[in-house]
Every structure is written in C-alpha cells, then in structure tokens.
C-alpha cells in the first residue's frame, strides 16, 4: 500500500512539474494552444487597437487569446501579478508590452522558469537587466521609437525654418519607449541653432497630466511656440492647456501615436502632426510569431512595424 501511495504521489508530482514546461500539452477548451497577451492598459486606444490585431490573428490561426491589463499603464506591480497568474494557468506563450523595462524582468524570470516563450511588444525590456536575470526573449515586435522621435524633430526643424522655442512632454522617466522618442527628437533638433528646448518634464502618458504640466510650462515660459509630446494623450492635454491660455493657433503641437482624437485635432488645426505607429499590426505580428514559436519554428529576433508622420496634408 505504501509503495502504491508513493507511486501515486510521484506521478502527481511529475504531472505538476510537466505542466510548467513549454512542451506541455495543456490547452484551452477545444484543444487550442493558449497565448497570453498582457498589455499596459486597455484604457488607451493604442492598446485597444493592438488587442484587435492580436485577436484577429488568434482567430485566424486557431489559438485562444487571453488578454489582461492593469487599469493604468504605470502600474508595473499589477502587470507583474497578471504575468505570474497567467503562467499558473498553463499558457503556451506570453506576449507582453512591459510597463517597466527593468521592473518587469522579475516576472519574466517566472516565465523563463516555466519554459514559456516570451514575445515583447512596443516597449523593449532592459537588455542588461534581462541578461543579468538570464531571461531570453524570442523577439521584439514594434516600431523604432528613436526613429519616430527623430521624424518629429526633423519635421519641426523643417516647418519652423530651424527657429523654435520648444517644450517637451516626456513619458515615464526611465521607460524605454518615451526615453527613445525624446532622444530621437532631441538629436534631430540639436543641429538647428535656432531651436531651443526651454522646458522638458514628464507627464506620465496621461492626458490630464499633459494639461497640468504644459499649463505650468506656459506660465513659466510664455514664449513657447512649439511642443513635442511623447504620446498623443499628453499632446491632447497640451492642446487643452493652450486653449485655456487663449493661445490656440499660436503654438505648434506634435504628438506620437496618431490616435483618432489626434487626427481630428490635426484636421481641425489644433495639432500640427503626430507620428503614426500601427498597433494593430504589432498585435497581429506578435501573435503570429508566438504561434510559430509554439510550433517550434525559428523567428527573427527583431520585427519592425512601420512609422509614418501624419500632418494636415495626409490626415484624411
């Protein structure tokens, strides 16, 4: 009897261990592999579009897509909890847009230990933190944020003739996406002697903070004539601050993401431009490549999605 009980316990333990392995046959109902999509938030049109593209790919490829996100995209701890919970359900692949490039690594270690392949989307994981933790990701899917920032900076120099007093609304300090966009913009304008960055502050990707921060900037620097916001939500907040100050039409606003509201603002003339990413394409490519990894296929280590500058000339 003791031998029989020991055998049962051993088999149970082996089954539990196997369920954590990448080769596990645990699937969602209907025998479909399950891909987890963990986004920064679903309270932002960018990530709603990304989810849509991912779902279309999942439906086409016959996989189950489980989507979760924190309420706010700055809530890294909640995103880490979501990742850990997803891993416990026996997912076959993890697709994630990290809320914190360094902070998320500790949760990705759990995925690595469970042999769950990791696809990174939109925001890169900090390379050193990942290497130090022994975390290997299968690929990065996204646009080149530095190139996008440079595209915005080149446009500003062109339309101003190289003369502008600029404010920058940053994302979350230390996060790769916003830092890369800001670096690209700064590198594009630094060669124009007449362009001066008079203020640069974080507004944490949020519209209300974009309003508050830019309102304070205008009070401190009333001669600001241009603003580059590292996301459209912050840019739209700046547009509201400009309206409140009675300066609509006198300050050029350039954003990033080309959200629908930003495109409407560009058409109306309250924004000058926005750098368009294609989040639905990111979601689609991420799921397609997750499925390839599940099936043991090799994929590229870096998958780029195009960028495009949207202005009044091409907004329609």
C-alpha positions in Angstrom: 0.0 0.0 0.0 2.8 2.4 0.9 4.5 1.6 -2.5 1.2 2.3 -4.3 0.7 5.6 -2.5 4.3 6.6 -3.2 3.8 5.8 -6.9 0.6 7.9 -7.0 2.4 10.9 -5.3 5.3 10.6 -7.7 3.1 10.5 -10.8 1.1 13.5 -9.4 4.3 15.5 -8.8 5.6 14.6 -12.3 2.4 15.8 -13.9 2.5 19.1 -11.9 6.1 19.6 -13.0 5.3 18.9 -16.6 2.5 21.4 -16.7 5.1 24.1 -16.2 7.1 23.1 -19.3 7.0 24.6 -22.7 6.3 21.2 -24.2 3.2 20.8 -22.1 0.1 19.6 -23.9 -2.2 21.7 -21.6 -4.5 23.6 -23.9 -7.7 25.7 -23.7 -11.1 24.1 -24.3 -11.2 22.6 -27.7 -7.5 21.7 -27.7 -6.3 25.1 -28.8 -3.0 26.5 -27.6 -3.3 29.5 -25.4 -1.4 32.7 -25.9 -1.5 35.3 -23.1 -1.5 39.0 -24.2 -0.6 41.2 -21.3 -0.9 44.9 -22.1 0.0 48.1 -20.2 -3.7 49.1 -20.1 -6.9 48.8 -22.0 -7.9 52.4 -21.2 -5.9 53.7 -24.2 -6.9 53.5 -27.8 -3.4 52.4 -28.8 -3.7 49.2 -26.8 -7.3 48.6 -27.8 -6.1 48.6 -31.4 -3.2 46.2 -30.5 -5.7 43.8 -28.9 -7.9 43.9 -32.0 -5.0 43.0 -34.3 -3.9 40.3 -31.9 -7.4 38.8 -31.7 -7.8 38.8 -35.5 -4.6 36.8 -35.8 -5.6 34.4 -33.0 -8.9 33.7 -34.6 -7.3 33.1 -38.0 -4.6 30.8 -36.6 -6.9 28.8 -34.3 -5.4 29.8 -30.9 -7.0 31.0 -27.7 -6.0 34.6 -26.8 -6.3 35.6 -23.1 -5.9 39.4 -22.7 -5.4 41.2 -19.4 -4.0 44.6 -18.4 -3.8 46.9 -15.4 -6.0 49.9 -15.1 -3.1 52.4 -15.5 -0.1 51.8 -17.7 2.2 53.0 -15.0 1.1 50.2 -12.6 4.0 47.8 -13.1 3.3 45.8 -9.9 -0.2 44.9 -11.2 1.2 43.9 -14.5 3.7 41.6 -12.8 0.9 40.0 -10.8 -1.0 39.4 -14.1 2.0 37.7 -15.7 2.5 35.4 -12.7 -1.2 34.5 -12.7 -1.2 33.8 -16.4 1.8 31.5 -16.1 -0.1 29.5 -13.5 -2.9 28.8 -15.9 -0.6 26.8 -18.3 -0.3 29.3 -21.2 1.9 28.2 -24.2 3.3 31.7 -24.9 3.5 35.1 -23.3 3.1 38.3 -25.4 3.7 41.4 -23.3 4.0 45.2 -23.6 6.2 45.9 -20.5 5.0 48.8 -18.2 8.5 48.9 -16.8 11.5 47.9 -18.9 13.6 46.9 -15.9 10.9 46.1 -13.3 9.1 43.5 -15.4 12.2 41.3 -15.6 11.5 39.6 -12.3 8.1 38.5 -13.6 9.7 37.3 -16.9 12.0 35.1 -14.8 8.9 33.2 -13.8 8.0 32.7 -17.4 11.6 31.5 -18.2 11.5 29.0 -15.3 8.1 27.7 -16.6 9.6 27.4 -20.1 7.0 29.8 -21.5 8.4 31.6 -24.6 8.3 35.4 -24.3 7.4 37.9 -27.1 8.0 41.6 -26.3 5.9 44.2 -28.0 6.2 48.0 -28.3 8.5 48.6 -25.3 11.8 46.8 -25.1 12.9 45.0 -22.0 16.1 46.5 -20.4 18.8 44.4 -22.0 21.2 44.4 -19.1 18.5 43.5 -16.5 17.3 40.7 -18.7 20.8 39.3 -19.3 21.7 39.5 -15.5 18.5 37.6 -14.8 19.1 35.0 -17.5 15.9 36.0 -19.3 15.8 35.4 -23.1 13.0 36.8 -25.2 12.1 35.3 -28.6 11.7 38.6 -30.4 10.8 42.2 -30.1 7.8 43.4 -32.2 7.4 47.2 -32.6 8.3 50.4 -34.3 11.6 52.2 -33.8 10.8 54.8 -31.2 14.1 56.7 -31.6 13.4 57.0 -35.4 9.9 58.2 -34.6 11.2 60.9 -32.3 13.7 61.9 -35.0 10.9 62.0 -37.6 9.0 64.5 -35.3 12.2 66.6 -34.7 13.0 66.8 -38.4 9.5 67.9 -39.2 9.7 70.7 -36.5 13.0 72.0 -37.9 11.6 72.0 -41.4 8.3 73.8 -40.7 9.9 76.4 -38.4 12.9 77.1 -40.6 15.0 76.0 -37.7 13.7 78.6 -35.3 11.6 77.5 -32.3 11.2 77.6 -28.6 10.2 74.1 -27.6 8.7 72.3 -24.7 8.8 68.5 -24.4 6.3 66.4 -22.5 8.1 63.2 -21.6 6.7 59.8 -20.8 7.6 57.9 -17.6 11.3 58.6 -16.7 13.4 55.6 -17.3 11.0 53.8 -19.6 12.5 52.9 -22.9 9.6 54.0 -25.1 9.4 57.6 -24.0 13.2 57.9 -23.5 13.9 56.7 -27.0 11.3 59.1 -28.6 12.7 62.0 -26.6 16.3 61.1 -27.6 15.4 60.9 -31.3 13.6 64.3 -31.1 16.5 66.0 -29.3 19.1 64.6 -31.7 17.0 65.8 -34.7 16.8 69.4 -33.4 20.2 69.9 -31.8 21.8 70.7 -35.1 19.4 73.6 -35.6 21.0 76.6 -33.8 17.7 78.4 -33.7 15.8 75.6 -31.9 15.9 75.8 -28.1 14.3 73.3 -25.7 13.2 75.6 -22.9 11.4 73.0 -20.8 11.2 69.2 -20.6 9.1 67.4 -18.0 7.4 64.0 -17.5 3.6 63.9 -17.9 3.4 60.1 -17.5 1.5 59.3 -20.7 -1.7 60.8 -19.3 -4.0 63.5 -20.8 -4.7 65.3 -17.5 -1.1 65.4 -16.6 -0.3 66.7 -20.1 -2.7 69.5 -19.4 -1.3 70.4 -16.0 2.3 70.1 -16.8 2.1 72.1 -20.0 -0.1 74.8 -18.3 2.8 75.2 -15.8 5.3 75.3 -18.6 3.4 78.1 -20.3 3.2 80.1 -17.2 7.0 79.8 -16.7 7.9 80.2 -20.4 5.1 82.3 -22.1 7.3 82.4 -25.3 6.9 78.7 -26.0 5.8 78.3 -29.6 6.1 74.5 -30.1 5.6 71.4 -28.1 6.6 67.8 -28.7 4.7 65.3 -26.6 5.9 61.7 -26.5 2.3 60.5 -26.8 -0.9 61.8 -28.2 -2.8 61.7 -24.9 -0.2 64.2 -23.4 -0.3 66.2 -26.7 -4.1 66.5 -26.4 -3.7 67.6 -22.8 -1.4 70.3 -24.1 -4.0 71.4 -26.7 -6.5 71.9 -23.9 -3.9 73.9 -21.9 -3.2 76.1 -25.0 -7.0 76.7 -25.4 -7.3 77.6 -21.7 -4.5 80.1 -22.2 -6.2 81.7 -25.2 -3.3 80.7 -27.5 -4.9 78.3 -29.9 -3.3 78.5 -33.3 -0.1 80.1 -31.9 1.6 77.0 -30.5 2.6 74.1 -32.7 1.8 70.7 -31.1 3.4 67.5 -32.3 2.4 64.2 -30.8 3.1 60.5 -31.2 0.7 57.5 -32.0 -1.7 59.2 -34.4 -4.8 58.3 -32.3 -8.2 59.1 -33.7 -8.6 62.2 -31.5 -5.2 63.4 -32.5 -6.0 63.0 -36.2 -9.2 65.0 -35.6 -7.1 67.7 -33.9 -4.7 67.7 -36.8 -7.6 68.1 -39.3 -9.0 70.9 -37.1 -5.6 72.7 -37.0 -5.1 72.4 -33.2 -2.3 69.9 -33.6 0.3 70.1 -36.3 1.4 66.5 -36.6 1.7 63.1 -35.0 3.9 60.1 -35.6 1.8 57.1 -36.6 2.5 53.7 -35.3 0.4 50.7 -36.3 -0.6 49.0 -33.0 -3.0 46.6 -34.7 -0.1 45.4 -36.9 2.0 44.9 -33.8 -0.6 42.8 -32.1 -1.1 40.7 -35.3 2.7 40.2 -35.8 3.2 39.3 -32.1 0.5 36.6 -32.1 1.6 35.2 -35.5 5.2 34.8 -34.2 4.1 33.4 -30.8 2.3 30.7 -32.7 5.4 30.0 -34.8 7.4 29.6 -31.6 4.8 27.3 -30.1 5.2 25.1 -33.2 9.0 25.1 -32.9 9.7 27.4 -35.8 12.5 29.9 -35.9 11.6 33.6 -35.9 13.5 36.9 -36.4 14.9 38.4 -33.2 13.6 41.9 -34.2 10.4 42.6 -36.1 9.8 46.2 -37.1 6.5 47.8 -37.8 6.5 51.0 -40.0 6.2 54.6 -38.9 4.5 57.5 -40.7 4.2 61.2 -40.0 0.6 62.4 -40.1 0.0 66.1 -40.9 -2.9 68.1 -42.3 -1.7 67.2 -45.8 -2.3 63.4 -45.4 -4.5 63.1 -42.3 -7.5 62.1 -44.5 
